[in-house]
């Protein structure tokens, strides 16, 4: 391959009318904005899909309006209170490995096409602390129920404990 020749350098620079004008367009940025120094805190939370029964969903909505609590806070309190009440109780501090956070399916799931005994509200997603999610999974294994049943039982017991009008 023949060697490349270097382009010739001009010996004098003459002012060009186009070069003396100000540029009309702003330079494009390669980055969309400033970089974050750390991750947002909410990314530590574990998304959990809750399929609530319609009557519990209605009671929960009323309780949230009366108490002014948030959905995440209510779910956290309900699940932790439920896990404390089980015999034997679920430990307060759980390991946070991936297996401990995987929600089991209901072993007593009815066959497809079976009429539902209670109507279900549209699913809601709530973000739980990893420890609360691990306690929920442990309660599912201990009670041999799926996440839907345990979450509904926990919320129903919590709403009964709050003694709010049904």
Secondary structure as UniProt FT lines:
FT   HELIX           17..20
FT   HELIX           41..44
FT   STRAND          46..50
FT   HELIX           54..67
FT   HELIX           71..85
FT   HELIX           99..101
FT   TURN            107..108
FT   TURN            112..113
FT   STRAND          124..128
FT   HELIX           130..143
FT   HELIX           147..162
//
